[in-house]
Amino acid sequence: MNIPLTYLYAPGDRPEVVLKAVRSGADVVIVDLEDAVAPDRKKYALAATAELLTDPQPLPVHVRINSPRSPEEIETLTGLPGLSALRVPKVTHGTDIPPVADLAPGVPLYPLLESALAIEHAYAIASAHPAVRGIGIGEADLRADLGIRDGSAALDWPRSRIVVAARAAGLAPPVQSVFPDIRDLDALYASCTHGRTLGFVGRAAIHPRQLPVIERAFRPTPEEITAAAAVVKAAATGEGAQALPDGRFVDAAIVAAAERTLLLARREAP
């Protein structure tokens, strides 16, 4: 099974763009009913998305609704064969999640943390309900809330905060937020490699040209694969902590990380 690395946003009021996104090679498509859709197009976006998801899709399709308080959207989408998950923006408290889960039984939820208050409640949100399968950070809104300029490393603390909260709640590592400049692919790659050092696995994109850069940045290097294989081999020789020839000790957490590295290395090419 592939670990998803690439998540491509597509506006819900442009079904032809959504269909292109489905064929783009992304691991996951996120149909956006929120920021990418003008207020007077919201109802059409919901209807068009519901029509598309009436049929099963060849890859996971998530839908970003407008807020936890969007019952019409949640009820319209829940149960559709093509829906894989809901992404829930504007979450600030753990108590925001159970009402969404009640309206969408059996649907995986991915809360998005976009304010200082949400970051402070990261673990409570991550552990709010069994339906929560992951959390993410909405960096544009968080920058505005904190008054941080674009390009600043000041968001590294809240980024790390959600990585830690996800791990503490037993969730998968978060996916990095979108990179807004679709032309500067070198800067995108540098940003991805930095995000990887913080503990993110994969990234959301707003244009298909960003997908291969994200894929390359988050795939393990040959050196990382060799090191991970050595860890797994050492762990197979006995129980408890093991010592590698170079003197490093290997315990269960290190073995789990090495196994994830090898799983990423076995990803099928998009």
Secondary structure, DSSP 4 states (H G I P E B T S, - for coil): -PPP-EEEEEETT-HHHHHHHHTTT-SEEEEESSTTS-GGGHHHHHHHHHHHTTS--SS-EEEE-S-TT-HHHHHHHTT-TT--EEEEEEE-SGGGHHHHHHHSTT--EEEEE-SHHHHHTHHHHHTS-TTB---EE-HHHHHHHHTPPTT-GGGHHHHHHHHHHHHHTTPPPPPBPPPS-SS-HHHHHHHHHHHHHHT---EEESSGGGHHHHHHHHSPPHHHHHHHHHHHHHHTTSSS-EE-TTS-EE-HHHHHHHHHHHHHHTPPP-
